[in-house]
Amino acid sequence: MWKRGMMLAGAFFILLSGEISYAKVDDGTVTPEEEKEHNWQAQDTYTEKVDGGEHEFTYWKNFMRHTRTCQIIHHIKVVVYYCDVHDETKTESTLIKTEHSGRHK
């Protein structure tokens, strides 16, 4: 008898769970009628050196094979923008160059 009750309860759960998944919840946020455009202005510009790791390279000298380690440094330009309308900031990063410490191609 209890198996029949469990099967009925399971059937009701399956039928009602589909209805619950489509329910909308009001989170209380107010959407503005018209969105104001951003007024982005460049606030700060700076360059930064970022460690890019290292790699090994091989070369030949006097018929002998040698191995060296090369340090990689990325030079990045960062521009910070500020919007006074929405009090928001955003950044824009650009890779200027990649510098290797070893003389290799």
Helices and strands as residue ranges (DSSP letters): H 2-21, E 40-61, E 64-83, E 88-100
